[in-house]
Amino acid sequence: MSEALISRGLDNIIREGSVVLFSFEKDEVTYLVEVVKGRQLPVHCGKPVHLEEWIGKEYGSKVICDHGEGHCLRPTMEDLMMKASRESGIIYPKDAAYLMMKLGIRPGSRVLEVGTGSGSLTMALAQAVGSEGHVVTYDRRLDLPKNAVKNIKRAGLENVVTFCQREAGQPFAEREFDAAILDIPTPWEEAETVHKALKGSARLASLNPTFNQIENAAEAFRRQGFIRVEAVELLERPILARAGKTRPVQRMVSHTEFLLFATKIL
């Protein structure tokens, strides 16, 4: 188990290898960084910060910079997802949280993910299933998962995830998954192979940005024998909560993708 995971799970002390969200509330600027001796963090408000000076501090501690002050915070899964090193689009936390509720993912679950990408959703799934569960994630490309591996290791969850490579339509070596997620352009091509890999009553989700994609996928899932086929879109509207002038922000996270769900029956 990595030092990053140990420091998150056992106490509130920053150690070498810990992952810290360095936050400047006044400027609304944050940095996600792994604490390593000899490493410096360039910041927007003065000279670089020497990370080894944080070792032994508690999460939540204040750090004074040349022209501002920041705080060393423990990153949440939302922070890890939104600041993931990426070469492709990521799944937003608003969608990931709903996915796991709808799919019934919990500690001990075995989850199949098709379309690893940058590993943003993979991280959230791995945290949800815990040490007693497992996430098996497939991608057809060999380069992108390398980036996902980096993100998973930074989150300290590498022992919960198995990375695999396959071409579309190839059978899965594993069976009896509790849930499956398709994050690929043509999910209808995987309806049969995923059906065979799932347990009875297991839930399936497909993530796609266009109506045409979810329409084709929905019909393919029904033909394959899935039931309870339904789709939803989630919009996130932030609110500026301030004394006497609370209002919605001018920009919001609106359409990211449609979430299509289905249930396997025997």
ChimeraX attribute file (.defattr): number of C-alpha atoms within 10 A of each C-alpha:
attribute: neighborCount
match mode: 1-to-1
recipient: residues
	/A:1	10
	/A:2	15
	/A:3	15
	/A:4	22
	/A:5	18
	/A:6	14
	/A:7	19
	/A:8	20
	/A:9	9
	/A:10	8
	/A:11	10
	/A:12	15
	/A:13	16
	/A:14	25
	/A:15	23
	/A:16	17
	/A:17	20
	/A:18	24
	/A:19	26
	/A:20	26
	/A:21	22
	/A:22	25
	/A:23	20
	/A:24	20
	/A:25	12
	/A:26	9
	/A:27	12
	/A:28	7
	/A:29	12
	/A:30	20
	/A:31	16
	/A:32	19
	/A:33	17
	/A:34	19
	/A:35	23
	/A:36	18
	/A:37	15
	/A:38	9
	/A:39	13
	/A:40	15
	/A:41	16
	/A:42	12
	/A:43	16
	/A:44	15
	/A:45	14
	/A:46	11
	/A:47	13
	/A:48	14
	/A:49	17
	/A:50	15
	/A:51	18
	/A:52	16
	/A:53	13
	/A:54	23
	/A:55	16
	/A:56	12
	/A:57	14
	/A:58	16
	/A:59	20
	/A:60	18
	/A:61	13
	/A:62	17
	/A:63	16
	/A:64	10
	/A:65	15
	/A:66	12
	/A:67	9
	/A:68	14
	/A:69	16
	/A:70	21
	/A:71	18
	/A:72	23
	/A:73	20
	/A:74	21
	/A:75	18
	/A:76	12
	/A:77	16
	/A:78	17
	/A:79	16
	/A:80	20
	/A:81	25
	/A:82	14
	/A:83	16
	/A:84	22
	/A:85	16
	/A:86	17
	/A:87	13
	/A:88	12
	/A:89	11
	/A:90	19
	/A:91	20
	/A:92	16
	/A:93	17
	/A:94	14
	/A:95	19
	/A:96	18
	/A:97	15
	/A:98	13
	/A:99	22
	/A:100	17
	/A:101	10
	/A:102	14
	/A:103	20
	/A:104	14
	/A:105	20
	/A:106	19
	/A:107	16
	/A:108	14
	/A:109	21
	/A:110	23
	/A:111	28
	/A:112	28
	/A:113	22
	/A:114	23
	/A:115	22
	/A:116	29
	/A:117	27
	/A:118	26
	/A:119	28
	/A:120	28
	/A:121	25
	/A:122	29
	/A:123	28
	/A:124	22
	/A:125	29
	/A:126	27
	/A:127	20
	/A:128	19
	/A:129	20
	/A:130	17
	/A:131	15
	/A:132	11
	/A:133	19
	/A:134	23
	/A:135	26
	/A:136	20
	/A:137	22
	/A:138	22
	/A:139	21
	/A:140	17
	/A:141	15
	/A:142	11
	/A:143	11
	/A:144	18
	/A:145	23
	/A:146	15
	/A:147	19
	/A:148	24
	/A:149	21
	/A:150	16
	/A:151	24
	/A:152	23
	/A:153	17
	/A:154	22
	/A:155	26
	/A:156	24
	/A:157	23
	/A:158	19
	/A:159	15
	/A:160	21
	/A:161	22
	/A:162	13
	/A:163	16
	/A:164	15
	/A:165	15
	/A:166	14
	/A:167	10
	/A:168	16
	/A:169	12
	/A:170	9
	/A:171	15
	/A:172	13
	/A:173	6
	/A:174	11
	/A:175	15
	/A:176	15
	/A:177	22
	/A:178	22
	/A:179	27
	/A:180	26
	/A:181	23
	/A:182	23
	/A:183	20
	/A:184	20
	/A:185	15
	/A:186	16
	/A:187	24
	/A:188	20
	/A:189	16
	/A:190	19
	/A:191	23
	/A:192	16
	/A:193	15
	/A:194	26
	/A:195	25
	/A:196	16
	/A:197	20
	/A:198	24
	/A:199	17
	/A:200	15
	/A:201	15
	/A:202	21
	/A:203	26
	/A:204	28
	/A:205	24
	/A:206	26
	/A:207	24
	/A:208	21
	/A:209	14
	/A:210	12
	/A:211	11
	/A:212	10
	/A:213	19
	/A:214	25
	/A:215	13
	/A:216	14
	/A:217	24
	/A:218	24
	/A:219	14
	/A:220	18
	/A:221	26
	/A:222	16
	/A:223	12
	/A:224	16
	/A:225	15
	/A:226	23
	/A:227	17
	/A:228	12
	/A:229	17
	/A:230	13
	/A:231	16
	/A:232	9
	/A:233	13
	/A:234	15
	/A:235	13
	/A:236	12
	/A:237	12
	/A:238	13
	/A:239	12
	/A:240	11
	/A:241	11
	/A:242	8
	/A:243	6
	/A:244	6
	/A:245	8
	/A:246	10
	/A:247	11
	/A:248	12
	/A:249	11
	/A:250	9
	/A:251	8
	/A:252	12
	/A:253	12
	/A:254	11
	/A:255	11
	/A:256	20
	/A:257	20
	/A:258	19
	/A:259	21
	/A:260	23
	/A:261	25
	/A:262	24
	/A:263	23
	/A:264	23
	/A:265	14
	/A:266	8
